[in-house]
Amino acid sequence: MGAPGLRKLALVLEYEGTRYSGFQVQPDRPTIAGELGRALERLTGEHVKIQGAGRTDAGVHAKGQVAAFVTRASYKAEAFKGGLNAHLPEDIRVRGAWEVAPDFDPRRHATSRKYRYLMTRGCSPSALWRNLAHHVAGPLEVTAVREAARLLVGTHDFAAFCGAGSWVRGTVRHVLEAEVVEKGRLLAVTMEANAFLPQQVRRTVGALVQVGQGRMTAAQFKGLVEEPVRGAARQVFPAKGLCLVSVKYGSRSIFPEWDGDDHDEEDIFG
């Protein structure tokens, strides 16, 4: 392969997070970055540091996670896709690979992230969706959930939806989208924001479901948004229902053939 200079590559990753302790490398625990690092070492012979766009928690899935690394390998960017997939476990896949600017940072340069929380409803949980969706038993007024979700759009202090023990510099975030979609037994809550607080989506969905079940009024939910008390949204839904759908960067020049969304994939209800 010769001895070319350093270059930086970015990957778009898809994974089922069920058996992993999150994205970030952890000692003696299986993680997404750990598996990716081992695959890169097998492919290139290099031990590289991996940057991720989002530090997904244990059990959280991804359809459009972005990771970046520096390498001396001379493979074409597209060759990394097939080469890494040959070494990765079946529950992690590289969807695309691109060469990027040396200063590209997948976390700091992101302009928005989109998450989707998926739930099943009915008398009993679904066997087929057990690793990808949280089951909600009993009646649920979806119209009330949808109306409450609209209150999230805009710039707000989301301290109420942040883990009480989480350390963050600030709790103000800008939510671009908060959509609730249902089809049959499935219910999806999709949120896009410039950034998210730890557990923000899972606590938000927990509160929205409480509204739909009549255990929280619309006024009480509005109070969580407008008069935030750290950790006031106490119900944290399980990680298995959460998926990082996409990360956007505001400019297609970073990924010339990738627009950061999932419109080219099957519908989540398909």
N, C-alpha and C positions, 0 to 999 in steps of 0.2 A: 504493500500500500504506500510505500515511501514514507516520508516524514513531513507532511504538510503542516502549516501553521494551525493555530487554534481557531475554531469556528463554533458558533452557538446554534443549536437546533431547538425547536419547540415541537412538542407533541400534543395532540388531542387524544385523551384517554377515555375509554369507557370501561367501567368495572362494576361488578356486584360486590358490595363491601361486606357481605354477611360474615365472612370468616377472617376479616382483617381488623386490626386495632387502629383504624384511621389511615390517613395518607402519610403523615410524617414518619420517618424512621424512628423506631423505638427498640431499645435493647431487648433481645430475647422474645420479641413479639412480631407476628407477621403483619406487615404494612404494605400499602401500595407502592410507596417510594422504595421500600426495601426490596420488593420483588423486581421493580423496574431497574434498580441499581444492579442487581445480580444479573438480569438479562443483558444490560448494557456491558457488563464486564465480560460475559460470555461471548458477546458479539464483537467487541472491540479490544478486549484485553485491558481496558482502562477502568480505574475506580473513580467515578465521577460524583460530584455533588449535584443533587437534583432540587430544583426550585419548583414549587407548585403554586397555582393560582388560588387554591382554597384548601385549607387544612380540614378536610372532611373528617368528622368524628368516626369512632368505631361503629361499624355497621351501616354507615351511610354509603349510598351508591353514587355513581356519576355516569353521565352520558357525554359530557363535554368538558371534563377537567383538562386544564392546560398545564404542562410541565416543560421545563427547559433545562438544558445542560450544555456544558462546554466539552468539546472533543477534538482530538487530532485525527480521528478516523476520516478517510477520504471517500467513504461511501456516499453516493448521492442521497439526498434527503429522503426520497421515496423508498430507497432500499432499507432504511431504518424501520419502516413500517412492517415489511415482511420479515426482516431479520429479527426484530424484537418479538413479534408475535410467535415466531417459532420457538422462542425461549421462555415466554411468559406462560403462567398458568391460564387455564381456559376461562377463568372469571375476570381476567384483565386483558384488554385489547387496545392496541394503538389504532386509532381511526385515521390519523394523518400525521405527516411529519414535514416540517419546513425549516429552511435556514433563515435565521433572523439576525437582527443587528446585535452586535456584541453587548450593548447595554440593555437589551430587552429584559424586563423583569415581569414575569407572568402575574405576580401579585400586585405590585405597585402601579403597573401600567394599565391594569384592568379598569374599564370605565363602568362596567356593571356585571352583576352575576345573577343568574336565574336559577331558582330552586323550585322543585315540585314535590309536594307531599301527597302521597296516594293512600287512599283508604278504601276498604271494602265494607259493605253494609249487609245486613240480613241477620237471620237467626244464628248462623254459625259461620266461622271463618272459612275462607277459601283455601283449599289445598294448593292450588296452582299459584296463588299470589302470596303465599305465606311469608316469603322472604323479601317481598317488594312492597307490601302494603300492610297498613295497620287496620285491624278489624274494629269497627265501631258498632256495637249492638244497640238495638232499640231504635225508636223513631228519631228522625233528624229533620228539622225544618230547613231545607237548603236555601230557601229564599232569605231567611233571616241570616244565615251564614254569609250569603253573598252580599247582603246589604251592610253587614258589619265589616266585611273585608274592604269595602270601598273607603271606609274611614282611614285605612292604612296608607292610601296613596298620598304622596307629598312628602315634605320634609317635617319630621317629627322627632321628638326625643323618645326613643324606644326602650328606655331603661326598664320599664315594667316587663319587657319580654326578654331580658338578659338575665343569665344565671346570677344569682345573688353573690356567689363567690368568685365570679369571673372578673379579672382585671383588664379593663380597657380604658384608653385615654378619654374617650368621649362616647356618648350613647346616641348622638343625633345621626340619623341616616335618612337618605332620600329614596323612597320607594316609588318606582316608576309604574309598577303593575301589581295588582293583587286580584287574581281571577279565580273564580270557583266554577268548575265544570263537572257535570254529572252525566253518567251514562249507565243505565242499569244499576248494578250493585256497586259500581266504582264511582268514587268522588275524588277529584283532584283539586288541590289548592296550589296555585302557581304564583310565586312572588319574584319580582325582579327589582333589584336595588343597587345603588352604587357600591354598597358593602353591607355585610350583615354582622350582627353581634353574635357571640356564642349562644347557641340554643334559640336564637331569635325565631326561626321558622317553626321549630317544634313547639315552642311555648305559644306562639301566635295561633297555630292550628289547634292546640289544646283549648285555648280561650274561645276560638271561633266555634268549635264543636260544642262547648258549654252553652254558647248562645243558641245554637241550633237545637240543643236538647232542653232548652228552657231553664237551665241552671244558672244562667247569667243573662241579665237584661242588656238590651242594646245600649242603654245609658251607662251601665257599668263598664261595658267594653269600651265605649267612647272615653270614659274616665281613664282607662289604662293608657290610652293614646295621648290624651290631652293633659292629664295630671299624673305623670308617671312616678311610680314609687319602685325603686330597684327590686326586681324579682317578684313583683306583685302578681304576675301571671304565673301561678305556681305549677300548673299541670304541664308536664313536659312529655310530649308524645314520643313513642319509641323511635329509634334511629332508622329502623328498617323501612319506614315509609318515605324517607327523605332521599331525594336524588338531585345532584348538581347537574342541571340540564345544559347550561352553557355559560361561557365567560366571553364578554365582548370587550373590544379594545378601541372602538371608535374609528378605526381606520383599517380598511381591508388590505392595506399595503403590508401589514404584518403577516397575514395569512392570505396570500393572493387568491387561493381557491377555496377559502373557508370564510363564511360570514358569521360564524359564532353562534348559529342557531341550529335547530333540529328539524327544520321543515322538510329536509330530504329523507327523514326517517319515517317509519310507520307511525300512525297515530298511537298515543299511549293506551288507547282503549282497543287497539287492534289485536 
